[in-house]
């Protein structure tokens, strides 16, 4: 029992890595508590406690999975659904088309003293340096990153490359 008490922090840390791990830890903890508190209770009381604990665990699991962030489906990941061309802003479409047309498939975002430069190929995509314009075009870049159509190519995230999915979506943009 002492070794279990010593390993409890590691067990909890490992279980906290995933929703299913948390759920498993909850089930084990509730079972142990139920045994300690109701081992000598009548069979009817133990059955009632079991039903209540089971309903609580099921309710917790349902709430946990409902609140969990959703992974993109295969269709979304390859750009055919939520990450398809129709879901992209006009600015994100321009960035993706220009980047896919560049032989290296590269987009760069460089901040310097006088402003910023967002380029794909030889084209600077920032028409002016107003804060609103920069926010719109940098938002387009973040949109493409979040959709998995571009990937960061450097530790400082100034250089981005078109992903396979990005080329597929760009191809559908050209086909319109």
C-alpha positions in Angstrom: 0.0 0.0 0.0 2.9 2.3 0.7 4.3 1.9 -2.8 0.8 2.8 -4.2 0.8 6.0 -2.1 4.3 6.9 -3.4 3.3 6.2 -7.0 0.0 8.0 -6.8 1.3 11.4 -8.1 2.8 9.6 -11.2 -0.5 7.7 -11.7 -2.6 10.8 -11.6 -0.2 12.7 -13.9 -0.3 9.8 -16.4 -4.1 9.6 -16.3 -4.4 13.4 -16.8 -2.8 13.1 -20.2 -6.1 12.1 -21.9 -9.8 12.2 -21.3 -10.1 8.4 -21.1 -7.3 8.4 -18.5 -9.2 10.8 -16.4 -12.3 8.8 -16.8 -10.5 5.6 -15.8 -9.0 7.2 -12.7 -12.5 8.5 -11.8 -14.0 5.1 -12.0 -11.2 3.4 -10.0 -11.4 6.2 -7.3 -15.2 6.0 -7.0 -15.1 2.1 -6.8 -12.5 2.3 -4.0 -14.6 4.9 -2.1 -17.8 3.0 -2.6 -16.1 -0.2 -1.2 -14.7 1.7 1.8 -18.0 3.4 2.7 -20.5 0.8 1.8 -18.8 -2.6 2.3 -21.0 -3.4 5.3 -24.2 -1.8 4.0 -27.2 -3.8 3.0 -27.4 -5.2 -0.5 -30.1 -2.8 -1.4 -28.1 0.2 -0.3 -25.0 -1.0 -2.2 -27.1 -1.4 -5.3 -28.5 2.1 -4.9 -25.0 3.6 -4.4 -23.7 1.6 -7.4 -26.5 2.9 -9.7 -25.9 6.5 -8.5 -22.1 6.3 -9.0 -22.5 4.7 -12.4 -24.9 7.4 -13.5 -22.5 10.0 -12.2 -19.6 8.5 -14.2 -21.7 8.3 -17.3 -22.8 11.9 -16.9 -19.3 13.1 -16.4 -18.0 11.1 -19.4 -20.8 12.6 -21.6 -20.0 16.1 -20.4 -16.3 15.6 -20.8 -16.5 14.3 -24.4 -19.0 17.0 -25.4 -16.7 19.8 -24.1 -13.5 18.2 -25.6 -12.1 19.9 -28.7 -13.0 18.0 -31.9 -10.3 16.5 -34.1 -10.8 17.2 -37.8 -12.3 14.3 -39.7 -10.4 12.8 -42.7 -12.6 14.9 -45.1 -11.8 18.1 -43.2 -8.1 17.3 -43.0 -7.8 16.8 -46.7 -9.6 20.1 -47.3 -12.9 18.8 -48.6 -15.2 20.0 -45.8 -14.6 22.7 -43.1 -11.1 23.3 -44.5 -12.2 23.4 -48.1 -11.9 26.5 -50.3 -15.4 27.7 -49.5 -14.5 27.9 -45.8 -11.5 30.2 -46.3 -11.6 33.9 -46.2 -10.8 35.8 -49.4 -7.4 36.9 -48.1 -6.5 33.3 -47.0 -7.5 32.1 -50.5 -5.1 34.7 -52.1 -2.2 33.7 -49.8 -2.8 30.0 -50.5 -3.0 30.5 -54.3 0.1 32.7 -54.4 2.0 30.3 -52.1 1.0 27.2 -54.2 2.1 29.0 -57.4 5.5 29.7 -55.9 8.0 27.0 -57.0 9.1 26.6 -53.4 5.6 26.8 -51.9 6.9 29.3 -49.4 5.2 32.1 -47.5 7.2 34.5 -45.3 6.1 36.9 -42.7 8.8 39.3 -41.6 8.3 42.1 -39.0 10.8 44.9 -39.1 11.0 48.4 -37.6 8.8 50.1 -40.3 6.1 47.4 -40.4 5.6 43.9 -41.8 6.0 42.0 -45.1 3.9 39.0 -46.0 5.3 37.5 -49.2 4.5 34.5 -51.4 6.9 34.1 -54.2 8.0 37.6 -55.2 4.7 39.2 -54.3 4.2 41.3 -51.1 0.7 40.5 -50.1 0.3 43.5 -47.7 -1.1 46.4 -49.7 -0.3 48.9 -46.9 1.0 48.9 -43.4 -2.1 50.0 -41.5 -2.8 48.0 -38.3 -6.2 46.8 -39.8 -4.6 45.6 -43.0 -1.8 43.8 -41.2 -4.3 42.2 -38.8 -6.5 40.9 -41.7 -3.6 39.4 -43.7 -1.8 37.9 -40.6 -5.2 36.5 -39.6 -5.4 34.9 -43.1 -2.0 33.3 -42.4 -3.2 32.0 -39.0 -6.3 30.6 -40.7 -4.2 28.6 -43.1 -2.0 27.3 -40.3 -5.0 26.3 -38.2 -6.5 24.5 -41.2 -3.3 22.6 -41.8 -2.9 24.1 -45.3 0.4 25.8 -44.3 3.0 24.6 -41.8 5.6 26.6 -39.9 9.1 25.9 -41.3 11.2 27.6 -38.8 11.4 28.0 -35.0 10.6 31.7 -35.2 7.6 31.0 -37.4 8.6 33.5 -40.1 8.8 30.9 -42.9 5.8 28.7 -43.9 5.4 26.0 -46.5 2.3 24.8 -48.3 1.3 21.3 -47.1 0.0 18.5 -49.2 -3.5 19.4 -48.2 -2.7 23.0 -49.0 -1.8 22.1 -52.6 -5.0 20.1 -53.0 -7.1 23.0 -51.8 -5.2 25.5 -53.9 -5.8 23.2 -56.9 -9.6 23.3 -56.2 -9.3 27.1 -55.9 -7.8 27.4 -59.4 -10.5 25.1 -60.8 -13.3 27.5 -59.8 
